[in-house]
């Protein structure tokens, strides 16, 4: 089927946004956005979790995305998540070179955010690394002891839902100016369901930062929080191509 003029214009606009900003600047934006997500999202777990509970933590992650969407969205698109970048690659909205640059920047940002959080947490009386750093896990490392199978299915499905929200909210047919809000609230939604299961990843970089510092079980289980979200993101891209 031939694309309409409106569809072609929308695709051109999406490509032009990224071409107008030099790649290094976009990579720095992705680094910063992911650092903020991990610092504030995981920070809500480590520094304020006992006071705000699962609901508060869910909103902390979602609000971090809202804030970053309106801060760096016009620079890099505010992916701050390798699963989203790979979905954009599969959707034809991001090139291979930029996808690699985005993911590397996101991972470095996540590690930096987790490192800053760890330094801050050390100033909390009674804190030790054994208390955790907001890492994800399954089986005994799951907040509610969910199995590996349950964790894998949850991460695939929750990431699929979240990335579909991202793709739909950034579509040319979506209301303009509201993408950041809908994406942030979408992340709140999946956290409300996913926190008891895995602590909610839906973002390989978000899982990488804390796991590298905590080590042990968190690091040995990290494979799931890369494989499942990436699979969920690619499935979302395929579904979006089918239904859009």
Buried (B, 14 or more C-beta within 10 A) or exposed (E): EEEEEEBEEBBEEBBEBBEEBEBEEBBBBBBBBBBBBBBBBBBBBBBEBEEBEBEEBBBBBBBBBBBBBBBBBEBBBBBBBBBBBBBBBBBEBBBEEBBEBBBBBBBBBBBBBBBBBBEBBEEEEEBEEEEBBBBBBBEEBBBEEBEBEBBBBBBBBBBBBBBBBBBBBBEEEEEEEEBBBBBBBBBBBBBBBBBBBBBBBBBBBBBBBBBBBBEEBBBEBBEBBBBBBBBBBBBBBBBBEEEE
